[in-house]
Amino acid sequence: MTELRREATEQNWYLLALAMALATGGVALLYSASQTASGDNAQYWQFQLIWLFVALVAYTVIGLVPMRMIEKISRPAYVASLGLLVLVLAFPAISGARSWIRVGSIGFQPSEFAKIATILVIAQWAARLKTPPKGMTELVVPAVLVGLPAALTLLQPDLGTSIVYVLLFAALCFWAGTPPVIVFLLLSPIVSILLTFSLPLWSLYILALGALLFVLRPPRATWIYVSATNLLMGIVALPLWNQLAGYQKQRLLVFLQPESDPRGAGWNVIQSKVAIGSGGWFGKGFLEGTQKRLAFLPERHTDFIFSVLGEELGFVGVLVAFGLFGLLLFEGVRIAERNPDPYASTLAFGLVALIASHLAINTAMTVGFMPITVLPLPFLSKGGSFLVVCFAAVALWRKTWIERTPVRR
């Protein structure tokens, strides 16, 4: 019995158990999301079951590939992902975005697989570092590696996935040993452009940034970069705003004041908040959600599956779901910490950042803390490509744990 326990610990089946608990819960929620009073009950849960089988096949295949082989294919996988991100722009737009490559009835999103490919190549960069990167000039390579897929994704346009790339960059640089303040200074122009909707706020931010630079006294190159890029953001904000699609502008405006268009762009977030709030402590019961059943809740099978969870299973159900996610992410961090190999450790932490960023952005969106972005909830939302990516992440975590290796020479 002791040997069986040791083998289970070494193989880390715990990861797969957590992933399957979330995925089967997702299938159940999709079944509920399909049940509406209108009778237009699309069988989303059957679609998800098929993709769950595909995801498990991918999980098994990755388990057969040695970690050193995975490291060797990091660059080819990254280059191939960039090629697919360029190719997808030639396909017809679906719901206003060119995010899908379709061959007959089968389609997939290259941007989902590009996320893992980007993590792989950044992990390879981190593995070759002699010392932790402490300055901005040392972060040029990872910034370019992340910036290319982020820019190509933004052209689709897919703002939500582009935000994920930015968060991945910050997390991976932090794990590689970069001081958080340096990562912040590098990404400060993004914060600047987000604040340009309010001149007083943007002005206060610029003053605070200047004070931070005065205290830190970084190299002259850092002063020039931070000052020039942040001021530039204030200048180009209006032209960039004019380049946004109409629905993107409306989403940002509605984020600031959802009630300004309650029957239009504000409808989604208002109904989502009503659904989650009406769930109370224990929810209305499985299949009994009124916002869902009366089809008031939009995109309930993808972007707003969390709202179905909150309405039907209440705070307790949400707490259980967050508990499962928390255990999964904690295990990912533990694996990253305990692997002495820098490539495997960075890869494991990058996957934690990937799942955590999707979880944070999707749930924040449904309660009105962030603008609405087309970003699925890991394991739960309908979406074959991302479900495969989630199980690939679990497979890589398990692979990283099983093949723990000494520090490379």
C-alpha positions in Angstrom: 0.0 0.0 0.0 2.9 2.4 0.8 4.4 1.7 -2.6 1.1 2.4 -4.3 0.9 5.8 -2.5 4.5 6.6 -3.4 3.8 5.8 -7.1 0.7 7.9 -7.1 2.6 10.8 -5.6 5.4 10.5 -8.2 3.0 10.2 -11.1 0.9 13.1 -9.7 -2.5 11.9 -10.9 -3.9 14.5 -8.5 -3.5 17.1 -11.4 -5.6 15.0 -13.8 -8.2 14.4 -11.1 -8.6 18.2 -10.6 -8.7 18.9 -14.3 -11.4 16.2 -14.9 -13.5 17.5 -12.0 -13.5 21.0 -13.6 -14.0 19.7 -17.1 -17.0 17.4 -16.2 -18.5 20.3 -14.2 -18.1 22.4 -17.3 -20.0 19.8 -19.4 -22.8 19.8 -16.8 -23.0 23.6 -16.9 -23.1 23.6 -20.7 -25.9 21.1 -20.5 -27.8 23.5 -18.3 -26.9 26.5 -20.5 -28.5 24.6 -23.4 -31.9 24.3 -21.6 -34.0 27.4 -22.4 -37.7 28.1 -22.4 -37.5 29.2 -26.1 -36.9 25.6 -27.1 -33.8 26.6 -29.0 -31.6 24.2 -27.0 -28.3 23.8 -28.8 -26.4 20.8 -27.6 -23.2 22.5 -26.6 -22.4 19.9 -24.0 -22.1 17.2 -26.7 -19.7 19.4 -28.6 -17.7 19.8 -25.3 -17.6 16.0 -24.7 -16.1 15.4 -28.1 -13.4 18.0 -27.5 -12.8 16.6 -24.0 -11.9 13.3 -25.7 -9.6 15.1 -28.0 -8.0 17.0 -25.0 -7.4 13.7 -23.2 -5.7 12.3 -26.3 -3.5 15.4 -26.4 -2.8 14.9 -22.7 -1.7 11.3 -23.3 0.5 12.1 -26.3 2.3 14.9 -24.4 2.9 12.4 -21.6 4.9 10.2 -24.0 7.2 13.0 -25.2 10.4 13.5 -23.1 10.9 16.9 -21.7 14.2 17.4 -23.6 12.3 16.8 -26.8 9.7 19.4 -25.8 12.5 21.9 -25.2 14.1 21.1 -28.6 10.8 21.8 -30.5 10.2 25.1 -28.6 11.5 27.4 -31.4 9.9 25.5 -34.3 6.6 25.5 -32.4 6.8 29.2 -31.8 7.7 29.9 -35.5 4.8 27.7 -36.6 2.4 29.5 -34.3 3.4 32.9 -35.8 2.8 31.5 -39.2 -0.7 30.3 -38.2 -1.4 33.7 -36.7 -0.6 35.3 -40.0 -2.6 32.7 -42.0 -5.7 33.2 -39.9 -6.0 36.8 -41.0 -6.8 35.5 -44.5 -9.9 33.6 -43.3 -13.3 35.2 -43.2 -14.3 37.1 -40.0 -16.6 35.4 -37.5 -18.5 37.7 -35.1 -16.2 40.5 -36.3 -12.9 38.8 -35.7 -10.6 36.7 -37.8 -9.6 34.2 -35.0 -10.5 30.9 -36.6 -9.0 28.6 -39.2 -11.7 26.4 -40.5 -11.4 23.3 -42.7 -14.9 22.1 -43.5 -16.8 21.8 -40.2 -13.7 21.7 -38.1 -12.1 24.8 -36.8 -9.5 25.9 -34.3 -8.0 29.1 -32.9 -4.3 29.5 -33.5 -4.0 32.2 -30.8 -4.8 29.5 -28.2 -1.9 27.3 -29.2 0.4 30.3 -29.7 0.1 31.0 -26.0 1.8 27.7 -25.1 4.3 28.1 -27.9 5.3 31.5 -26.5 5.7 30.1 -23.0 7.9 27.4 -24.4 10.2 29.8 -26.2 10.4 32.2 -23.3 11.3 29.2 -21.0 14.1 28.4 -23.4 15.3 32.0 -23.2 15.2 31.9 -19.3 17.2 28.6 -19.3 20.1 30.2 -21.0 20.4 33.1 -18.6 23.6 33.2 -16.6 22.2 35.7 -14.1 18.7 37.1 -13.5 17.8 40.0 -15.8 17.8 43.1 -13.7 17.5 45.9 -16.3 15.2 46.7 -19.3 17.9 46.1 -21.9 18.0 42.5 -20.8 14.3 42.1 -21.4 14.3 43.1 -25.1 14.4 39.5 -26.3 11.4 38.3 -24.3 9.5 41.5 -25.1 9.9 40.9 -28.8 9.0 37.2 -28.4 5.8 38.1 -26.6 5.1 41.2 -28.6 5.0 39.5 -32.0 2.1 37.1 -31.2 0.4 39.8 -29.2 0.4 42.2 -32.1 -0.8 39.6 -34.6 -3.6 38.7 -32.2 -4.5 42.3 -31.8 -4.9 42.5 -35.6 -7.7 39.9 -35.6 -8.8 41.9 -33.5 -8.7 40.0 -30.1 -8.0 42.4 -27.3 -8.6 39.8 -24.5 -5.9 37.4 -25.8 -3.5 40.3 -26.3 -3.9 41.2 -22.6 -3.1 37.6 -21.7 0.2 37.9 -23.6 1.1 41.0 -21.6 0.3 39.2 -18.3 2.4 36.2 -19.4 5.3 38.5 -20.2 5.1 40.1 -16.7 4.8 36.7 -14.9 7.6 35.0 -16.9 10.0 38.0 -16.4 9.2 38.0 -12.6 9.9 34.2 -12.4 13.2 34.7 -14.3 14.3 37.0 -11.5 13.5 40.5 -12.8 12.5 43.0 -10.1 8.7 43.7 -10.3 9.3 47.4 -10.5 11.4 47.0 -13.7 8.6 44.9 -15.3 6.2 47.6 -14.3 8.3 50.4 -15.9 8.6 48.4 -19.1 4.8 47.9 -19.3 4.0 51.4 -18.0 3.0 52.8 -21.5 0.1 50.3 -21.5 -1.1 51.7 -18.2 -0.7 55.2 -19.6 -2.8 54.6 -22.6 -5.6 53.0 -20.5 -5.7 56.2 -18.4 -5.9 58.7 -21.2 -9.7 58.6 -21.1 -9.3 61.0 -18.2 -6.8 63.8 -18.4 -6.6 64.4 -14.6 -5.9 60.7 -14.0 -3.4 60.5 -16.7 -1.6 63.6 -15.5 -1.5 62.2 -11.9 -0.1 58.9 -13.3 2.7 60.7 -15.2 3.6 62.7 -12.1 3.7 59.5 -10.0 5.8 57.8 -12.6 8.3 60.7 -12.6 8.5 60.5 -8.8 9.2 56.8 -9.0 12.0 57.3 -11.5 13.5 60.0 -9.3 13.5 57.6 -6.3 14.9 54.6 -8.2 17.4 56.6 -10.2 17.6 54.0 -13.0 20.1 54.2 -15.9 19.6 57.0 -18.4 18.3 54.6 -21.1 15.4 53.7 -18.7 14.6 57.3 -18.1 14.4 58.0 -21.8 12.3 54.9 -22.5 9.8 55.5 -19.8 9.4 59.2 -20.4 9.2 59.0 -24.2 6.8 56.1 -24.4 4.4 57.3 -21.8 4.2 60.8 -23.2 3.8 59.2 -26.7 0.8 57.2 -25.4 -0.9 60.5 -24.5 -0.4 61.8 -28.0 -1.5 58.7 -30.0 -4.4 57.8 -27.7 -7.0 59.6 -29.9 -5.8 58.1 -33.2 -5.7 54.6 -31.7 -9.2 55.1 -30.3 -10.4 56.1 -33.8 -8.9 52.8 -35.1 -10.9 50.6 -32.8 -14.0 48.9 -34.2 -17.3 50.3 -33.2 -18.2 47.4 -30.9 -14.8 47.7 -29.2 -15.4 51.4 -28.4 -18.9 50.6 -27.1 -17.6 47.9 -24.8 -15.1 50.3 -23.2 -17.7 53.0 -22.8 -20.2 50.6 -21.3 -17.5 49.3 -18.9 -17.3 52.8 -17.5 -21.1 53.2 -17.3 -23.2 50.0 -18.2 -26.5 51.8 -17.5 -25.8 54.2 -20.4 -26.9 51.5 -22.9 -29.0 49.0 -20.8 -30.7 47.5 -23.9 -27.6 47.5 -26.1 -24.0 47.1 -25.3 -24.7 47.3 -21.5 -27.1 44.4 -21.7 -24.5 41.6 -21.3 -22.8 42.8 -18.1 -26.1 43.9 -16.5 -27.8 40.6 -17.1 -24.6 38.8 -15.9 -24.6 40.7 -12.6 -28.3 40.1 -12.1 -27.8 36.3 -12.7 -24.8 36.0 -10.3 -26.4 38.3 -7.6 -29.7 36.4 -7.7 -28.0 33.1 -7.0 -27.5 34.0 -3.3 -25.7 31.5 -1.1 -26.9 28.2 -2.6 -28.2 29.2 -6.0 -31.6 28.5 -7.6 -30.7 24.9 -8.3 -29.2 23.1 -11.3 -31.2 23.8 -14.5 -33.3 26.3 -12.6 -31.6 29.6 -13.4 -34.2 32.0 -14.7 -31.9 34.5 -16.4 -30.5 31.5 -18.3 -33.8 29.8 -19.0 -35.4 32.9 -20.3 -32.4 33.6 -22.5 -31.7 36.9 -20.9 -28.2 35.9 -20.2 -26.1 36.3 -23.4 -23.2 34.0 -24.6 -24.0 31.8 -21.6 -22.1 28.9 -23.0 -18.8 30.8 -23.6 -18.0 34.2 -22.1 -20.7 34.0 -19.4 -20.6 30.4 -18.2 -19.5 31.7 -14.8 -22.8 33.6 -14.6 -24.7 30.3 -15.0 -22.6 28.8 -12.3 -23.3 31.7 -9.9 -27.0 31.8 -10.6 -27.7 28.1 -10.3 -25.2 27.0 -7.7 -24.8 30.2 -5.8 -21.8 31.4 -3.7 -21.2 27.9 -2.4 -20.9 26.5 -6.0 -18.6 29.4 -7.0 -16.5 28.7 -3.9 -16.1 25.1 -4.8 -15.1 26.0 -8.4 -12.5 28.5 -7.1 -11.3 25.9 -4.6 -10.6 23.4 -7.5 -8.9 26.1 -9.5 -6.9 27.2 -6.5 -5.7 23.6 -5.8 -4.7 23.2 -9.5 -2.8 26.5 -9.6 -1.1 25.9 -6.3 0.1 22.5 -7.5 1.4 24.2 -10.6 3.4 26.7 -8.6 4.7 23.9 -6.3 5.9 22.0 -9.4 7.6 25.1 -10.7 9.3 25.8 -7.4 10.6 22.2 -6.9 12.1 21.7 -10.3 15.7 22.9 -10.3 15.9 23.0 -14.1 15.3 26.6 -15.3 13.5 25.6 -18.5 11.1 23.2 -16.8 10.5 25.6 -13.9 9.8 28.6 -16.1 7.5 26.5 -18.3 5.5 25.3 -15.3 5.1 28.8 -13.9 4.2 30.2 -17.3 1.3 27.7 -17.5 0.1 28.8 -14.1 0.1 32.4 -15.3 -1.9 31.3 -18.4 -4.7 29.6 -16.6 -4.7 32.2 -13.8 -5.0 35.2 -16.2 -7.9 33.6 -18.1 -9.6 32.8 -14.7 -9.1 36.4 -13.4 -10.1 38.2 -16.6 -13.2 36.1 -17.3 -14.6 36.3 -13.8 -13.8 40.0 -13.5 -15.6 40.6 -16.8 -18.8 38.9 -15.7 -19.1 41.0 -12.6 -18.3 44.3 -14.3 -14.7 44.8 -13.0 -13.3 44.7 -16.6 -14.5 45.4 -20.1 -16.1 42.5 -21.9 -13.5 40.5 -23.8 -14.0 37.2 -25.6 -11.9 35.1 -23.2 -13.1 31.7 -22.1 -13.1 30.4 -18.5 -10.6 27.5 -18.3 -12.1 24.0 -18.4 -15.7 25.3 -18.1 -16.5 27.5 -21.2 -17.4 25.9 -24.5 -14.3 26.0 -26.7 -12.4 23.0 -28.1 -9.1 24.8 -28.8 -8.8 26.2 -25.3 -9.9 23.0 -23.6 -7.1 21.2 -25.4 -4.7 23.9 -24.3 -5.8 23.5 -20.7 -5.2 19.7 -20.7 -1.9 20.3 -22.5 -1.0 22.5 -19.6 -1.9 19.8 -17.1 0.1 17.3 -19.1 3.2 19.5 -19.1 2.9 20.1 -15.4 2.8 16.4 -14.8 5.6 15.9 -17.2 7.7 18.5 -15.4 7.0 16.9 -12.1 7.9 13.3 -13.2 11.0 14.3 -15.0 12.6 16.5 -12.3 16.2 16.8 -13.3 19.3 18.4 -11.7 20.4 21.9 -12.7 21.9 21.8 -16.2 25.6 22.3 -16.7 
